[in-house]
C-alpha cells in the first residue's frame, strides 16, 4: 500500500501541470556490464511519449528556441557492490546549451523530488523556468532507479490502487486499523512479488552513485546540480559520498537531513497546517467576501467539519468513485504545494459543501499519480520503495496510536493522516538503511541552500539543518519569505537572481540573504 501521506518531500510534477489544464477546462533492464560503464557512449534520440509509469501524456514540446529535447539510456550497475554484474537502464533527457560553446560550463543535472518523481517528464514541463540557465549549461534530468523508465518499481495495478485510495487511511477503531494494516501488507507483498530483485537497490545512496556515473559519462569533471525537495537530500548524499566532485550546486525546498521518518512526518504535519492557516488568512483578508467563511478560523472550522462528515458519508467524486475523507485530505494537501493552486482549493471546497467532490478528487488524483484515463504512474510505488529502503525505523499501530496526540496538536487536519502514514514500511521486504541520511561534506564547494518560510512539505527549518549538516564553509543559506513548495519556481526575482548568479557566474550570495 502506498504511504497515504503525500509522497515525502514531493515536488510539483508534470502531473500537476496536467491537473491545472483539467481544472481549467527511455530505460529498463540493461543486461550485464562487461565494459567500463564510465566509458559508455550515450545515444541521444528524439524523446518518446512518457510511459504509463512516468504518468503518460505527450512527447515534450520543442524548447523556446525551437530545439528539441533528446533522450538516452545510461547503463548502471543494478548492485553498486557488484559493478561488473547485472545492469539497469537509467532514462535521461537533455536540452543542449544554447549559448556560445566557449561559454559552456557543462551539464546541469536536475532532480525534482518525490522520491519517485520522473525527471524525464518534469524537466520539459518546467523547461521555460530554467531556459535562462541553458546559456551555459546542457540541462539534464533523469528518472532515478525504480522510477518511471528506469526499471520502475511495480506493485499493485491501477484497479487495485483505485480501491486502496478509496479506503480509510485514518482509522477510528480496531477494525479499521486491521483493514489499513492488511492493505499495507498486501501492497508490500505485491511490490516484493513484482519487483523483489530491485527493492534492495533503490536507496538514495544508489541514486547518488548513478549521478556520479552520469557526471563521468556526460564528460564533466564536477557535478553541477539543481536539487528540489527530496532532490536536496539526494544532493546532500552525493556531496557526502563525492565531496571533491561537487561543482556549483543549489538545493531548493530543503529536506531536514537530521530527522528520522517520524520526525519528518511530524514536521510535515506542522508545515501543511501552516500552509492551510496561510490559505485561510488569505481568503479572509480579501476585499470581497471570502466564499469559505467569515474569518480564517471559520474557514478552517468548516474544512474540519467537511472532513468529519466525509468520514461518515462520502459524496460523489469522479464517477464511479466517491470523495472520501482520505481523498479530500490528500486533495487539500496537494493544493497547498503551490499558491497557484489556492483558487482550485477554494473552488473544490465550495463544490464539496454543495455535495460535489470532483475538484478535490482531481487534486487527490494528482497527488497519487492518477491520470484522467484512470492509469497511475509508479510515483506511489517508487516513493514507498525508496523511503522504506532508506529509512531504518519501522512503526506499529501501537506506535502510531501513542504518537497521535502529538500529531493532532501539530495539525487537526493532517495529523492523523500523516501519523498513520508511518505504517507504510512496517512489512517491507528490505531493511532500511539508516535513521537519517548522512550529508556531511567537508571540503565540498559551496552549496546554495534555499529555504521557503511558507513551505508545507519541506518546512523552512530544514534549510538551516542542511547548512549545519553539510559542514562549515559548504552550505550557504538563503531565505525566501513566500508560500508554496520551493522558491525558484515562485518567480521571485531576488531568488532567481541569486541562484542564476551562482550557477551562471559563480557568484556566491552572502550567507543569510533574505528575499521577500
Order of alpha helices (4+ residues) and beta strands (2+ residues): alpha-beta-beta-beta-beta-beta-alpha-alpha-beta-alpha-alpha-alpha-beta-alpha-beta-alpha-alpha-beta-beta-alpha-alpha-alpha-alpha-alpha-alpha-beta-alpha-beta-alpha-beta
